[in-house]
Amino acid sequence: MKSEVENLDEHLLKKREVAGKLSCSLRTVDRLARMGKLTRGKILGGIRFRWSQVQMLMNGGKHDLQS
């Protein structure tokens, strides 16, 4: 239960924001989600992605310990 509460503080991004951060298309974001590289979350009917997972992809799959 504690991890669920901690995750509430995490910044969430829209698909378009993720595509912008990764410099890729919206379709590529969908592919990354299907491959399990990004986890989709549905909030009030909209799809959101975790910023920490996007950062990890930006770092070549390595976790950034500074954020």
TORMIKE-82314 format. One record per residue: residue number from 0; residue in three letters; x, y, z of N, C-alpha, C in turn. Coordinates in steps of 0.001 Angstrom, whole numbers. Layout:
// TORMIKE-82314
+-----+------+---------+---------+---------+---------+---------+---------+---------+---------+---------+
|  nr | rest |     n_u |     n_v |     n_w |    ca_u |    ca_v |    ca_w |     c_u |     c_v |     c_w |
+-----+------+---------+---------+---------+---------+---------+---------+---------+---------+---------+
| NUM |  ALA |       X |       Y |       Z |       X |       Y |       Z |       X |       Y |       Z |
...
+-----+------+---------+---------+---------+---------+---------+---------+---------+---------+---------+
//
This chain:
// TORMIKE-82314
+-----+------+---------+---------+---------+---------+---------+---------+---------+---------+---------+
|  nr | rest |     n_u |     n_v |     n_w |    ca_u |    ca_v |    ca_w |     c_u |     c_v |     c_w |
+-----+------+---------+---------+---------+---------+---------+---------+---------+---------+---------+
|   0 |  MET |     826 |   -1204 |       0 |       0 |       0 |       0 |     864 |    1260 |       0 |
|   1 |  LYS |    2003 |    1205 |     680 |    2874 |    2369 |     759 |    3358 |    2795 |    -626 |
|   2 |  SER |    3713 |    1828 |   -1475 |    4205 |    2179 |   -2810 |    3128 |    2878 |   -3637 |
|   3 |  GLU |    1870 |    2523 |   -3436 |     784 |    3192 |   -4155 |     699 |    4660 |   -3750 |
|   4 |  VAL |     879 |    4947 |   -2489 |     823 |    6324 |   -2001 |    2012 |    7103 |   -2539 |
|   5 |  GLU |    3200 |    6510 |   -2557 |    4383 |    7180 |   -3081 |    4219 |    7498 |   -4558 |
|   6 |  ASN |    3580 |    6621 |   -5321 |    3398 |    6830 |   -6753 |    2457 |    7987 |   -7060 |
|   7 |  LEU |    1641 |    8389 |   -6108 |     718 |    9497 |   -6340 |    1466 |   10804 |   -6544 |
|   8 |  ASP |    2669 |   10905 |   -6010 |    3460 |   12124 |   -6139 |    4205 |   12204 |   -7468 |
|   9 |  GLU |    4221 |   11128 |   -8225 |    4980 |   11106 |   -9467 |    4278 |   11913 |  -10557 |
|  10 |  HIS |    5076 |   12632 |  -11323 |    4565 |   13452 |  -12411 |    4099 |   12555 |  -13558 |
|  11 |  LEU |    2946 |   12845 |  -14099 |    2396 |   12073 |  -15208 |    2367 |   12923 |  -16471 |
|  12 |  LEU |    2599 |   12281 |  -17606 |    2651 |   12966 |  -18891 |    1605 |   12420 |  -19847 |
|  13 |  LYS |    1109 |   13297 |  -20701 |     229 |   12890 |  -21787 |    1065 |   12253 |  -22886 |
|  14 |  LYS |     416 |   11483 |  -23751 |    1131 |   10801 |  -24830 |    1903 |   11785 |  -25702 |
|  15 |  ARG |    1306 |   12911 |  -26010 |    1968 |   13920 |  -26842 |    3216 |   14473 |  -26148 |
|  16 |  GLU |    3142 |   14647 |  -24827 |    4304 |   15126 |  -24069 |    5432 |   14090 |  -24081 |
|  17 |  VAL |    5066 |   12815 |  -23940 |    6060 |   11741 |  -23990 |    6739 |   11734 |  -25357 |
|  18 |  ALA |    5953 |   11833 |  -26419 |    6509 |   11845 |  -27775 |    7471 |   13017 |  -27943 |
|  19 |  GLY |    7134 |   14159 |  -27387 |    8007 |   15321 |  -27471 |    9316 |   15117 |  -26726 |
|  20 |  LYS |    9234 |   14555 |  -25524 |   10435 |   14313 |  -24722 |   11354 |   13299 |  -25393 |
|  21 |  LEU |   10764 |   12273 |  -26033 |   11554 |   11216 |  -26667 |   11859 |   11515 |  -28135 |
|  22 |  SER |   11339 |   12621 |  -28640 |   11499 |   12995 |  -30051 |   11066 |   11857 |  -30971 |
|  23 |  CYS |    9865 |   11380 |  -30735 |    9327 |   10294 |  -31543 |    7860 |   10574 |  -31847 |
|  24 |  SER |    7255 |    9699 |  -32607 |    5852 |    9868 |  -32981 |    4931 |    9314 |  -31884 |
|  25 |  LEU |    3667 |    9687 |  -31976 |    2670 |    9159 |  -31046 |    2549 |    7644 |  -31206 |
|  26 |  ARG |    2687 |    7173 |  -32423 |    2607 |    5738 |  -32696 |    3758 |    4987 |  -32021 |
|  27 |  THR |    4938 |    5595 |  -31996 |    6079 |    4976 |  -31328 |    5827 |    4884 |  -29827 |
|  28 |  VAL |    5191 |    5886 |  -29249 |    4836 |    5840 |  -27827 |    3901 |    4653 |  -27583 |
|  29 |  ASP |    2940 |    4448 |  -28466 |    2044 |    3289 |  -28350 |    2823 |    1979 |  -28439 |
|  30 |  ARG |    3784 |    1917 |  -29343 |    4612 |     708 |  -29485 |    5416 |     444 |  -28216 |
|  31 |  LEU |    6003 |    1502 |  -27659 |    6768 |    1347 |  -26421 |    5890 |     825 |  -25291 |
|  32 |  ALA |    4654 |    1279 |  -25246 |    3718 |     804 |  -24227 |    3370 |    -671 |  -24466 |
|  33 |  ARG |    3139 |   -1032 |  -25721 |    2832 |   -2441 |  -26029 |    4005 |   -3355 |  -25698 |
|  34 |  MET |    5223 |   -2854 |  -25888 |    6431 |   -3634 |  -25604 |    6720 |   -3718 |  -24102 |
|  35 |  GLY |    6007 |   -2933 |  -23301 |    6215 |   -2958 |  -21861 |    7274 |   -1986 |  -21375 |
|  36 |  LYS |    7771 |   -1130 |  -22267 |    8783 |    -147 |  -21884 |    8168 |    1030 |  -21129 |
|  37 |  LEU |    6891 |    1295 |  -21392 |    6138 |    2349 |  -20710 |    4836 |    1750 |  -20187 |
|  38 |  THR |    4435 |    2191 |  -19010 |    3180 |    1734 |  -18432 |    2122 |    2808 |  -18635 |
|  39 |  ARG |     996 |    2408 |  -19217 |    -122 |    3344 |  -19413 |    -978 |    3379 |  -18159 |
|  40 |  GLY |   -1424 |    4565 |  -17829 |   -2381 |    4728 |  -16744 |   -3561 |    5531 |  -17267 |
|  41 |  LYS |   -4749 |    5133 |  -16896 |   -5938 |    5843 |  -17373 |   -6475 |    6710 |  -16238 |
|  42 |  ILE |   -6554 |    8003 |  -16493 |   -7049 |    8950 |  -15498 |   -8145 |    9788 |  -16137 |
|  43 |  LEU |   -9345 |    9650 |  -15613 |  -10514 |   10365 |  -16133 |  -10638 |   10227 |  -17652 |
|  44 |  GLY |  -10407 |    9027 |  -18140 |  -10561 |    8763 |  -19563 |   -9357 |    9096 |  -20420 |
|  45 |  GLY |   -8340 |    9720 |  -19837 |   -7135 |   10064 |  -20591 |   -5982 |    9145 |  -20228 |
|  46 |  ILE |   -5126 |    8878 |  -21181 |   -3963 |    8023 |  -20956 |   -2792 |    8874 |  -20474 |
|  47 |  ARG |   -2118 |    8405 |  -19443 |    -957 |    9099 |  -18897 |     190 |    8114 |  -18732 |
|  48 |  PHE |    1408 |    8654 |  -18751 |    2617 |    7856 |  -18610 |    3470 |    8436 |  -17499 |
|  49 |  ARG |    4231 |    7590 |  -16823 |    5077 |    8027 |  -15718 |    6344 |    8703 |  -16232 |
|  50 |  TRP |    6632 |    9849 |  -15664 |    7827 |   10617 |  -16037 |    9089 |    9802 |  -15756 |
|  51 |  SER |    9118 |    9050 |  -14659 |   10311 |    8267 |  -14314 |   10638 |    7235 |  -15385 |
|  52 |  GLN |    9617 |    6631 |  -15993 |    9855 |    5656 |  -17059 |   10352 |    6346 |  -18326 |
|  53 |  VAL |    9829 |    7519 |  -18607 |   10293 |    8283 |  -19771 |   11757 |    8667 |  -19571 |
|  54 |  GLN |   12112 |    9124 |  -18373 |   13505 |    9472 |  -18063 |   14418 |    8264 |  -18251 |
|  55 |  MET |   13948 |    7095 |  -17818 |   14755 |    5898 |  -17943 |   15035 |    5584 |  -19416 |
|  56 |  LEU |   14027 |    5749 |  -20266 |   14232 |    5539 |  -21699 |   15196 |    6581 |  -22269 |
|  57 |  MET |   15091 |    7803 |  -21794 |   15977 |    8864 |  -22267 |   17432 |    8590 |  -21869 |
|  58 |  ASN |   17622 |    7881 |  -20755 |   18961 |    7550 |  -20266 |   19434 |    6202 |  -20798 |
|  59 |  GLY |   18796 |    5697 |  -21812 |   19212 |    4422 |  -22390 |   18829 |    3228 |  -21545 |
|  60 |  GLY |   17763 |    3364 |  -20759 |   17297 |    2259 |  -19939 |   17911 |    2207 |  -18557 |
|  61 |  LYS |   18783 |    3150 |  -18240 |   19425 |    3176 |  -16933 |   18677 |    4129 |  -16009 |
|  62 |  HIS |   18488 |    3717 |  -14780 |   17769 |    4542 |  -13819 |   18609 |    5747 |  -13422 |
|  63 |  ASP |   17983 |    6921 |  -13428 |   18658 |    8162 |  -13017 |   18461 |    8342 |  -11511 |
|  64 |  LEU |   19504 |    8188 |  -10737 |   19409 |    8254 |   -9283 |   19334 |    9672 |   -8765 |
|  65 |  GLN |   19517 |   10675 |   -9613 |   19543 |   12054 |   -9159 |   18165 |   12676 |   -9054 |
|  66 |  SER |   17135 |   12070 |   -9641 |   15808 |   12692 |   -9561 |   14897 |   11966 |   -8629 |
+-----+------+---------+---------+---------+---------+---------+---------+---------+---------+---------+
//
